[in-house]
Amino acid sequence: MSPLANGRARTRGGDRSTTELVEAAGRGVPQAWDELVTRYGALVRAVAARYRLQEADAADVVQTTWLRVLERLHTLHDPERFGGWLATITSRECLALLRRAHRELPGEDIAVERPAAGPGPEALLLAGEERAAVGEAVAGLPPRRQELVRRLFRQPDPAYREVARAMGMPTGSIGPTRGRILQMLQASLEDAGFGLSA
């Protein structure tokens, strides 16, 4: 099995699991950080290559990705998901670079090919991944909280009074319960690499 497919796989001379490396890197151990970069560098480059960036842009994405990982390593709640989390950050950095490139198009006097209206395939793919992650996070809630999420977020501007009556809850408890549910969903999405900071 490829080292990229299994967080516990070992590399030449590497005898620590991904969890051990992530925890050590989080404590500031330089050797652990170096081994993570060595072990997962090919994954970052492979994800960046999917976006067919110019060589210099791909190199920028790789560097920026590792910087983001260093900044956000403390937000990763499940170190065994490091590979997926890393791939998500890399994809987002590629998309951010592409968005910046479209905003920096030259003036109208120079003939350039304009991007098609609407989201591109990468944005659609990322949106699909985000929808799936939210669906999984909601499915992980207790059934009563899942029902409250459906009632609150499937219709525009739901009236708390109506939701409270349908759920058999005091109206005043809807807002605080909603806040707790959103915190649970945020933690679950951060575990999956879709944190708000990312």
C-alpha positions as a Markdown table, in Angstrom:
| # | Residue | x | y | z |
|---|---|---|---|---|
| 1 | Met | 0.0 | 0.0 | 0.0 |
| 2 | Ser | 1.2 | 3.5 | -0.9 |
| 3 | Pro | 2.4 | 5.7 | 2.0 |
| 4 | Leu | 0.0 | 8.3 | 0.8 |
| 5 | Ala | -3.0 | 5.9 | 1.2 |
| 6 | Asn | -2.3 | 5.0 | 4.7 |
| 7 | Gly | -1.4 | 7.5 | 7.4 |
| 8 | Arg | 0.4 | 4.8 | 9.4 |
| 9 | Ala | 2.6 | 3.7 | 6.5 |
| 10 | Arg | 6.3 | 4.2 | 7.0 |
| 11 | Thr | 8.9 | 5.8 | 4.7 |
| 12 | Arg | 12.6 | 4.9 | 4.4 |
| 13 | Gly | 14.0 | 5.1 | 7.9 |
| 14 | Gly | 10.7 | 6.6 | 9.2 |
| 15 | Asp | 9.3 | 4.6 | 12.1 |
| 16 | Arg | 6.7 | 7.0 | 13.4 |
| 17 | Ser | 3.0 | 7.0 | 12.5 |
| 18 | Thr | 1.3 | 10.0 | 11.0 |
| 19 | Thr | -0.4 | 10.7 | 14.3 |
| 20 | Glu | 3.0 | 10.7 | 16.1 |
| 21 | Leu | 4.5 | 13.0 | 13.5 |
| 22 | Val | 1.6 | 15.4 | 13.6 |
| 23 | Glu | 1.6 | 15.6 | 17.4 |
| 24 | Ala | 5.4 | 16.1 | 17.4 |
| 25 | Ala | 5.3 | 18.7 | 14.7 |
| 26 | Gly | 2.6 | 20.5 | 16.7 |
| 27 | Arg | 5.0 | 20.6 | 19.6 |
| 28 | Gly | 7.6 | 22.3 | 17.4 |
| 29 | Val | 9.9 | 19.2 | 16.7 |
| 30 | Pro | 11.7 | 20.1 | 13.5 |
| 31 | Gln | 12.5 | 16.5 | 12.6 |
| 32 | Ala | 8.8 | 15.6 | 12.7 |
| 33 | Trp | 7.9 | 18.5 | 10.4 |
| 34 | Asp | 10.7 | 17.5 | 8.0 |
| 35 | Glu | 9.4 | 13.9 | 7.9 |
| 36 | Leu | 5.8 | 15.1 | 7.3 |
| 37 | Val | 7.0 | 17.2 | 4.4 |
| 38 | Thr | 9.0 | 14.3 | 3.0 |
| 39 | Arg | 6.2 | 11.8 | 3.5 |
| 40 | Tyr | 3.4 | 13.9 | 2.0 |
| 41 | Gly | 5.3 | 16.2 | -0.4 |
| 42 | Ala | 4.4 | 14.0 | -3.4 |
| 43 | Leu | 0.7 | 14.2 | -2.4 |
| 44 | Val | 0.8 | 18.0 | -2.4 |
| 45 | Arg | 2.5 | 18.1 | -5.7 |
| 46 | Ala | 0.1 | 15.6 | -7.2 |
| 47 | Val | -2.9 | 17.6 | -6.1 |
| 48 | Ala | -1.4 | 20.8 | -7.5 |
| 49 | Ala | -0.6 | 19.0 | -10.8 |
| 50 | Arg | -4.3 | 18.3 | -11.3 |
| 51 | Tyr | -5.0 | 22.0 | -11.7 |
| 52 | Arg | -2.4 | 22.2 | -14.6 |
| 53 | Leu | -0.8 | 25.3 | -13.2 |
| 54 | Gln | 2.4 | 26.8 | -14.6 |
| 55 | Glu | 5.5 | 25.5 | -12.9 |
| 56 | Ala | 6.1 | 28.6 | -10.9 |
| 57 | Asp | 2.5 | 28.8 | -9.8 |
| 58 | Ala | 2.6 | 25.1 | -8.7 |
| 59 | Ala | 5.7 | 25.8 | -6.7 |
| 60 | Asp | 4.0 | 28.7 | -5.0 |
| 61 | Val | 1.0 | 26.6 | -4.2 |
| 62 | Val | 3.2 | 23.9 | -2.6 |
| 63 | Gln | 5.0 | 26.5 | -0.5 |
| 64 | Thr | 1.8 | 28.2 | 0.5 |
| 65 | Thr | 0.1 | 24.9 | 1.4 |
| 66 | Trp | 2.9 | 23.9 | 3.8 |
| 67 | Leu | 2.7 | 27.4 | 5.3 |
| 68 | Arg | -1.1 | 27.0 | 5.8 |
| 69 | Val | -0.6 | 23.6 | 7.4 |
| 70 | Leu | 2.0 | 25.0 | 9.8 |
| 71 | Glu | -0.4 | 27.8 | 10.7 |
| 72 | Arg | -3.4 | 25.5 | 11.2 |
| 73 | Leu | -1.9 | 22.2 | 12.4 |
| 74 | His | -3.4 | 22.9 | 15.9 |
| 75 | Thr | -7.0 | 22.8 | 14.3 |
| 76 | Leu | -6.6 | 19.2 | 13.1 |
| 77 | His | -8.5 | 17.1 | 15.6 |
| 78 | Asp | -7.8 | 13.7 | 14.1 |
| 79 | Pro | -4.1 | 13.4 | 12.9 |
| 80 | Glu | -4.9 | 10.2 | 11.0 |
| 81 | Arg | -6.9 | 12.4 | 8.6 |
| 82 | Phe | -3.8 | 14.4 | 7.9 |
| 83 | Gly | -3.5 | 13.3 | 4.2 |
| 84 | Gly | -7.1 | 14.2 | 3.3 |
| 85 | Trp | -6.8 | 17.5 | 5.2 |
| 86 | Leu | -3.6 | 18.3 | 3.4 |
| 87 | Ala | -5.1 | 17.5 | 0.0 |
| 88 | Thr | -8.1 | 19.8 | 0.8 |
| 89 | Ile | -5.8 | 22.7 | 1.8 |
| 90 | Thr | -3.8 | 22.1 | -1.4 |
| 91 | Ser | -6.9 | 22.2 | -3.6 |
| 92 | Arg | -8.1 | 25.4 | -1.9 |
| 93 | Glu | -4.8 | 27.1 | -2.4 |
| 94 | Cys | -4.9 | 26.1 | -6.1 |
| 95 | Leu | -8.4 | 27.5 | -6.5 |
| 96 | Ala | -7.4 | 30.7 | -4.6 |
| 97 | Leu | -4.5 | 31.2 | -7.0 |
| 98 | Leu | -6.7 | 30.6 | -10.0 |
| 99 | Arg | -9.3 | 33.2 | -8.7 |
| 100 | Arg | -6.5 | 35.7 | -8.1 |
| 101 | Ala | -5.3 | 35.1 | -11.7 |
| 102 | His | -8.7 | 35.8 | -13.1 |
| 103 | Arg | -9.0 | 39.0 | -11.0 |
| 104 | Glu | -5.7 | 40.2 | -12.3 |
| 105 | Leu | -6.6 | 40.0 | -16.0 |
| 106 | Pro | -5.0 | 42.8 | -18.1 |
| 107 | Gly | -7.1 | 45.8 | -19.3 |
| 108 | Glu | -9.8 | 45.6 | -22.0 |
| 109 | Asp | -7.4 | 46.9 | -24.7 |
| 110 | Ile | -5.6 | 43.6 | -24.7 |
| 111 | Ala | -7.4 | 40.6 | -26.3 |
| 112 | Val | -7.7 | 37.8 | -23.7 |
| 113 | Glu | -9.9 | 34.8 | -23.5 |
| 114 | Arg | -12.4 | 35.4 | -20.7 |
| 115 | Pro | -13.4 | 32.6 | -18.4 |
| 116 | Ala | -16.8 | 31.1 | -18.9 |
| 117 | Ala | -19.6 | 32.5 | -16.8 |
| 118 | Gly | -20.4 | 30.4 | -13.8 |
| 119 | Pro | -18.3 | 28.2 | -11.6 |
| 120 | Gly | -15.6 | 26.1 | -13.2 |
| 121 | Pro | -15.2 | 22.3 | -12.8 |
| 122 | Glu | -12.8 | 22.7 | -9.8 |
| 123 | Ala | -15.2 | 25.0 | -8.0 |
| 124 | Leu | -18.1 | 22.6 | -8.7 |
| 125 | Leu | -16.0 | 19.7 | -7.4 |
| 126 | Leu | -15.0 | 21.5 | -4.2 |
| 127 | Ala | -18.7 | 22.6 | -3.7 |
| 128 | Gly | -19.7 | 19.0 | -4.0 |
| 129 | Glu | -17.1 | 17.9 | -1.5 |
| 130 | Glu | -18.3 | 20.6 | 0.9 |
| 131 | Arg | -21.9 | 19.6 | 0.5 |
| 132 | Ala | -21.0 | 15.9 | 1.2 |
| 133 | Ala | -19.0 | 16.9 | 4.3 |
| 134 | Val | -21.9 | 19.0 | 5.6 |
| 135 | Gly | -24.3 | 16.1 | 4.9 |
| 136 | Glu | -22.0 | 13.7 | 6.8 |
| 137 | Ala | -21.6 | 16.1 | 9.7 |
| 138 | Val | -25.4 | 16.6 | 10.0 |
| 139 | Ala | -25.9 | 12.8 | 9.8 |
| 140 | Gly | -23.6 | 12.5 | 12.8 |
| 141 | Leu | -25.9 | 14.6 | 14.9 |
| 142 | Pro | -28.6 | 13.0 | 17.2 |
| 143 | Pro | -31.9 | 12.5 | 15.3 |
| 144 | Arg | -33.7 | 15.3 | 17.1 |
| 145 | Arg | -31.0 | 17.7 | 16.3 |
| 146 | Gln | -30.9 | 16.5 | 12.6 |
| 147 | Glu | -34.6 | 17.4 | 12.5 |
| 148 | Leu | -34.0 | 20.8 | 13.9 |
| 149 | Val | -31.3 | 21.5 | 11.4 |
| 150 | Arg | -33.7 | 20.5 | 8.6 |
| 151 | Arg | -36.5 | 22.7 | 9.9 |
| 152 | Leu | -34.1 | 25.7 | 10.4 |
| 153 | Phe | -32.0 | 25.6 | 7.2 |
| 154 | Arg | -34.2 | 24.1 | 4.5 |
| 155 | Gln | -36.5 | 27.0 | 4.3 |
| 156 | Pro | -35.7 | 30.7 | 4.1 |
| 157 | Asp | -36.2 | 32.7 | 7.3 |
| 158 | Pro | -38.1 | 30.1 | 9.3 |
| 159 | Ala | -40.2 | 31.4 | 12.2 |
| 160 | Tyr | -38.8 | 30.2 | 15.5 |
| 161 | Arg | -42.3 | 30.1 | 16.9 |
| 162 | Glu | -43.4 | 27.6 | 14.2 |
| 163 | Val | -40.2 | 25.5 | 14.5 |
| 164 | Ala | -40.6 | 25.4 | 18.3 |
| 165 | Arg | -44.3 | 24.3 | 18.0 |
| 166 | Ala | -43.4 | 21.6 | 15.5 |
| 167 | Met | -40.5 | 20.4 | 17.6 |
| 168 | Gly | -42.3 | 20.7 | 21.0 |
| 169 | Met | -39.6 | 23.1 | 22.3 |
| 170 | Pro | -39.8 | 26.4 | 24.0 |
| 171 | Thr | -39.3 | 29.2 | 21.5 |
| 172 | Gly | -36.5 | 30.7 | 23.6 |
| 173 | Ser | -34.5 | 27.5 | 23.4 |
| 174 | Ile | -34.3 | 27.4 | 19.6 |
| 175 | Gly | -31.5 | 30.0 | 19.3 |
| 176 | Pro | -29.2 | 28.5 | 21.9 |
| 177 | Thr | -29.8 | 25.0 | 20.6 |
| 178 | Arg | -29.1 | 26.2 | 17.1 |
| 179 | Gly | -25.8 | 27.7 | 18.3 |
| 180 | Arg | -24.7 | 24.5 | 20.0 |
| 181 | Ile | -25.5 | 22.5 | 16.9 |
| 182 | Leu | -23.5 | 24.9 | 14.7 |
| 183 | Gln | -20.5 | 24.5 | 17.0 |
| 184 | Met | -20.8 | 20.7 | 16.8 |
| 185 | Leu | -21.0 | 20.9 | 13.0 |
| 186 | Gln | -18.1 | 23.3 | 12.8 |
| 187 | Ala | -15.9 | 20.9 | 14.9 |
| 188 | Ser | -16.9 | 18.0 | 12.7 |
| 189 | Leu | -16.1 | 19.9 | 9.5 |
| 190 | Glu | -12.8 | 21.1 | 10.9 |
| 191 | Asp | -11.9 | 17.4 | 11.6 |
| 192 | Ala | -12.7 | 16.7 | 7.9 |
| 193 | Gly | -10.5 | 19.6 | 6.8 |
| 194 | Phe | -13.3 | 22.0 | 6.0 |
| 195 | Gly | -12.8 | 24.4 | 8.9 |
| 196 | Leu | -13.9 | 28.0 | 8.6 |
| 197 | Ser | -10.2 | 29.1 | 8.8 |
| 198 | Ala | -9.4 | 26.9 | 5.8 |
